[in-house]
Amino acid sequence: MLDPDVNISTWHDSGPKYDVYFVPHTEDHGWATIFIVNSHGIFGETIKGQHNLLTQGLYGAGESPITFSYDFETWRFTRKNPDAERYIKMLLNSIHITGAEVRDQLTDRLAAKFSHDYLCGYFETTSSDSFGTWFLDYSPALGKLYEEFSSPVSAGRAKALLRGQIASPGRAQGKVRIVLPDQLESIKLNSDEVLVCHMTTPDYLPLMKQAAAIVTDLGGILSHAAIVARELGKPCITATGVATQSLGDGQLVEVDADLGEVRAA
């Protein structure tokens, strides 16, 4: 919970000792967020509701996340929502460490890095009116994986078959292979095929490794598909909304994950 008086870590002669908090479950859902802080800025997504709406892409039609970015000068949001904007700025202020002594302590204890006095890394948070805001995850390792991430907003051109969220950069050409959850055990992909699905889960990992690129209906810039695709070095576009409906098996496409679009090859 965001409380400057709460000590979440103490240091002893034998090494660090961490307090354990159990995050309370509640039906009173506020904003959930996932974001990255690196030398280029702050990039993330937020949605009103449970955190798995972001990590798994389980949001429905009309409930897509708001993508945001801050280059340490200008804030950008994919759509206007004053409540979301206020919350995100408040949230990011909590990891804006202006005191040199505190930065030195975090650097010493956690090998923390900072950019414009913001703590760098990968973060997940959840909130409610009842329990306030909780940081569920702080990962310098995932932050390092995204240290060059700088453009979360698609910039697609005309004549694209569909557009989505840039999740893992790169370009690839291949034949569409639509894979639904009940087909996972019976399908293998060739290296020239593009995996197209509603969203990925750990069960999709073997197919993600085999595919030339990945395109999903749901998800976001830091959902399961995005993180795994970056680890694999595969182009990935998420949040297209209609990929499994508008593309056909065997259709030859170019996945341009630098621009966030799928084109006819």
C-alpha positions in Angstrom: 0.0 0.0 0.0 1.3 3.5 -0.8 2.3 4.6 2.7 5.7 6.3 3.3 5.6 5.2 6.9 5.5 1.5 6.0 8.9 -0.2 6.0 8.8 -3.0 3.4 12.4 -4.0 3.8 14.9 -4.0 6.7 18.6 -4.8 6.7 20.5 -7.0 9.1 24.1 -8.1 9.4 23.2 -11.4 7.8 21.6 -9.7 4.8 18.2 -8.4 3.7 15.1 -9.4 5.5 11.7 -8.7 3.9 8.3 -8.4 5.4 5.6 -10.4 3.6 2.2 -8.8 2.8 -0.8 -10.7 1.6 -2.8 -8.6 -0.9 -6.4 -8.5 0.1 -9.1 -9.6 -2.3 -11.9 -7.3 -2.9 -14.8 -6.7 -5.3 -14.1 -3.0 -5.0 -11.7 -2.8 -7.9 -9.9 0.5 -8.8 -7.2 1.0 -11.4 -4.8 -1.8 -12.3 -1.5 -0.9 -14.1 1.5 -2.4 -15.7 4.4 -0.2 -16.7 8.1 0.1 -17.5 10.5 2.8 -16.4 13.7 3.1 -18.4 16.0 5.8 -19.8 13.6 6.7 -22.5 10.6 7.3 -20.2 7.7 5.6 -18.6 5.4 3.3 -20.7 2.4 1.3 -19.6 -1.2 0.5 -19.5 -4.0 0.9 -17.0 -7.6 -0.4 -16.8 -10.4 -0.2 -14.2 -10.8 -3.6 -12.7 -8.9 -6.7 -11.8 -5.2 -6.9 -12.6 -5.5 -10.0 -14.8 -7.3 -7.9 -17.3 -3.9 -6.5 -18.2 -1.6 -9.5 -17.6 -3.8 -12.0 -19.4 -5.8 -9.6 -21.7 -9.1 -10.8 -20.4 -11.0 -7.6 -21.0 -14.1 -7.6 -23.1 -15.3 -5.4 -26.0 -15.2 -1.7 -25.1 -13.0 -2.4 -22.1 -9.6 -2.0 -23.6 -6.7 -0.6 -21.5 -5.6 3.0 -21.7 -2.0 3.1 -22.9 0.2 5.9 -21.4 3.7 7.3 -21.9 5.8 10.0 -20.3 9.2 11.0 -21.9 10.0 13.0 -18.7 8.5 16.1 -20.4 5.1 15.2 -21.9 2.4 12.8 -20.9 0.4 11.0 -23.6 -2.7 8.8 -23.2 -4.4 6.9 -25.9 -7.8 8.2 -24.8 -9.0 10.9 -22.5 -9.9 9.9 -18.9 -9.2 12.4 -16.2 -9.5 9.9 -13.4 -7.0 7.6 -15.0 -4.6 10.4 -15.7 -4.8 11.6 -12.1 -4.2 8.1 -10.8 -1.3 7.4 -13.0 0.5 10.6 -12.1 -0.1 10.0 -8.4 1.2 6.4 -8.8 4.4 7.5 -10.7 5.0 10.2 -8.1 5.4 7.4 -5.5 8.5 6.0 -7.3 9.9 9.5 -8.1 12.8 9.5 -5.6 14.1 13.0 -5.3 16.2 12.4 -2.1 19.8 11.4 -2.9 20.1 9.5 0.4 17.1 7.3 -0.4 18.4 6.7 -3.9 21.7 5.7 -2.5 20.1 3.2 -0.1 18.0 1.6 -2.8 21.1 1.4 -5.1 23.1 -0.2 -2.3 20.4 -2.7 -1.2 18.6 -3.5 -4.4 21.1 -2.5 -7.1 18.4 0.0 -8.2 18.8 2.2 -11.1 17.1 5.6 -11.8 16.2 7.8 -14.7 15.3 11.4 -14.0 15.0 10.3 -10.4 12.3 7.6 -11.2 13.0 4.1 -10.1 13.7 2.0 -13.2 12.2 -1.5 -13.8 9.0 -3.3 -14.5 6.0 -2.7 -12.2 2.6 -4.1 -11.6 0.0 -2.5 -9.3 -3.6 -2.9 -8.2 -5.9 -0.6 -6.2 -9.2 -0.3 -4.5 -11.0 2.3 -2.4 -11.0 -0.1 0.5 -7.3 -1.0 0.5 -5.5 1.7 -1.5 -2.8 1.0 -4.0 -0.5 -2.1 -3.9 2.7 -2.7 -5.8 2.4 -6.4 -6.8 5.7 -6.6 -8.6 8.9 -4.7 -9.0 11.4 -6.5 -11.3 14.7 -4.9 -12.4 15.3 -8.0 -14.5 12.2 -7.5 -16.6 12.9 -3.8 -16.7 16.3 -4.6 -18.3 14.5 -6.7 -20.9 12.5 -3.6 -21.8 15.4 -1.1 -21.3 15.2 0.0 -25.0 11.4 0.1 -25.1 10.3 3.5 -26.2 7.2 3.5 -28.4 4.0 1.9 -27.0 1.6 3.6 -29.4 1.0 2.1 -32.8 1.8 4.3 -35.8 0.4 2.2 -38.6 0.0 3.3 -42.2 -2.9 3.0 -44.7 -3.8 -0.3 -46.4 -3.2 -2.5 -43.3 -5.4 -5.5 -42.8 -5.5 -4.7 -39.1 -3.7 -2.8 -36.5 -2.9 -3.4 -32.8 -0.5 -2.6 -30.0 3.2 -2.9 -30.6 4.3 -5.6 -28.1 7.6 -6.9 -29.4 9.3 -5.1 -32.3 10.4 -6.6 -35.6 9.0 -7.8 -38.9 8.2 -11.2 -40.3 6.3 -12.7 -43.2 4.4 -16.0 -43.0 1.2 -17.9 -43.4 -1.6 -17.3 -40.8 -2.3 -20.2 -38.4 -5.3 -19.5 -36.1 -5.0 -21.6 -33.0 -7.8 -21.8 -30.4 -7.3 -23.1 -26.9 -8.9 -26.5 -27.6 -6.4 -27.1 -30.5 -3.2 -26.6 -28.5 -2.4 -30.3 -28.0 -2.9 -31.3 -31.7 -1.1 -28.4 -33.5 2.5 -27.7 -34.4 3.7 -24.7 -36.3 6.2 -24.4 -39.0 8.8 -21.6 -38.8 7.1 -19.8 -41.7 3.7 -19.6 -39.9 2.3 -16.7 -37.9 0.5 -17.7 -34.7 -2.9 -15.9 -34.4 -5.0 -16.4 -31.3 -7.3 -14.7 -28.9 -4.5 -14.3 -26.3 -1.5 -16.4 -25.2 -1.1 -18.3 -22.0 1.8 -20.5 -20.8 0.2 -23.4 -22.7 1.0 -21.5 -26.0 4.7 -21.3 -25.3 5.7 -24.2 -27.5 3.8 -22.7 -30.5 5.2 -19.2 -29.7 8.7 -20.7 -30.0 7.9 -22.3 -33.3 6.1 -19.3 -34.9 7.6 -16.6 -37.1 5.5 -14.0 -35.4 2.5 -13.7 -33.0 -0.7 -11.7 -33.4 -3.5 -11.7 -30.7 -7.0 -10.3 -30.3 -6.4 -9.2 -26.7 -3.5 -8.3 -24.5 -1.4 -5.3 -24.4 2.2 -3.9 -24.4 3.2 -5.9 -21.3 0.8 -8.9 -21.3 2.0 -12.5 -21.4 2.3 -12.5 -25.2 4.4 -9.3 -25.2 6.8 -10.4 -22.5 7.4 -13.9 -23.9 7.7 -12.6 -27.5 10.4 -10.1 -26.4 12.2 -12.9 -24.6 12.1 -15.0 -27.8 12.9 -12.1 -30.1 9.7 -12.6 -32.1 7.6 -9.8 -33.6 4.3 -9.5 -31.8 1.2 -7.4 -32.1 -1.5 -7.5 -29.4 -4.9 -6.0 -28.9 -6.0 -6.2 -32.6 -9.5 -7.0 -31.5 -10.4 -9.1 -34.5 -7.3 -11.0 -35.8 -8.9 -14.4 -35.3 -12.0 -13.3 -37.2 -10.5 -11.1 -40.0 -7.5 -13.3 -40.9 -7.8 -16.7 -42.5 -5.7 -19.9 -42.2 -3.0 -20.0 -44.8 -3.3 -16.3 -45.7 0.1 -14.9 -46.4 0.8 -11.8 -44.3 3.5 -9.5 -43.2 3.6 -8.7 -39.5 5.2 -5.3 -39.0 5.5 -5.0 -35.2 7.6 -1.8 -35.6 4.4 -0.1 -36.8 1.8 -2.3 -35.1 0.1 -3.5 -38.3 -0.6 -6.6 -40.3 -0.5 -6.3 -44.1 -1.1 -8.6 -47.0 2.2 -10.0 -48.2 
